[in-house]
Amino acid sequence: MDINDLRAIVTVLSFVSFVGIWVWAWSRKNRERFEEAAQLPFRSE
């Protein structure tokens, strides 16, 4: 195993992590929570 193999593995793991976070962020079950969090700056008490 040389440095290029390690670089390829890190690249693939980074891409898989990115896709996982993207899927989590756009999940329908998280939409309501994110919409509520987006409105926090506009609420006045």
N, C-alpha and C positions, 0 to 999 in steps of 0.2 A: 504494500500500500504506500503510495507516494503522496505528495502534497496535492496533486491534482485530484486524486480520489477523494481526499478529505474536503477539498473545495466543492466538489460535486455533491457530496453528501450534505454539507452545510447549506448549499444552495437549495437542494430539494427539500430539506427540513424547514428552511425558511419559507419556501413557497407553500408548503403544506400548512404551516402555522398561519400564514397570511390568509389562505383560503378558509381555514377554520375560523379565524376571527371574523372574516367577512360574512360567512354563513351565520355565525352567532349574532352579529350586529344587525343583519337583515332578517332575522327570524321573526315570524309573526307573533310568537309568544312574548317577545321583548318589545314590540312596537308600543304598547300602551305605557310601559315604564319609561321608555325613551321619550315619548311625546310629553309625558308629565315632567320629566327632567328638563326638557327643552323650554318649557313654559315657566320654570322657576325664576328666571331673571325678571319676568314681567309681572309677577305677583307682588302686590303691595299689601302690607299688613297694617 
